[in-house]
């Protein structure tokens, strides 16, 4: 478990030793990364991410994209980050006026 945790924290750009810090001692960006690592920890079957790229630096976003591309479970993402959606989405659910329409493909495929 510790090895998996360190892999997640380092992938998100957090320094070694942060796993022992109190959340109250972390800044806002560090807290977001720790909470994201917590959501990804333990290989859950389903991950629900709401605006996961907010407050992440580009290196952390790229790491998250790669992590999710290799992830074998189901990932549901709510995001306004067009690049992130294009990189990792294989299906889009358009929810509009109480109707859900499913599209196979990424954001650009849905938008066009």
Steps between C-alpha positions, in 0.01 A plus 500: 500500500781741585666444161173572318442812709850632430455433127179706499642786706822520299307477173297800607820690578494486879823467691597192698393524864176685432307183582580567867387864496172619646253632243482826693872554431461470121423780257193486276672342199663234714165418661338453158778262396477300824122467461542394138756237604252380763231458233735303275647284778412133526396444139126566544270360231340840435649848538287815486705816440349848507728754329813295577741736323405807704798623702737246343821597321562373147730218615235370741232522230718305258570237766126472576420460129751215472381340824139501385588367155656194666216466754287190448190611690229748410576871523223760495631854451323835520734758351527820298859413406461426129857372459461262795171368361652451154800316639318245712132470420366217290131581554314826560165530674331826401251592770276779375150602610437173680608285205815287486658427162799267477782544246795270433818705472670793666388859555587623149305212346196596709538874433526460123 
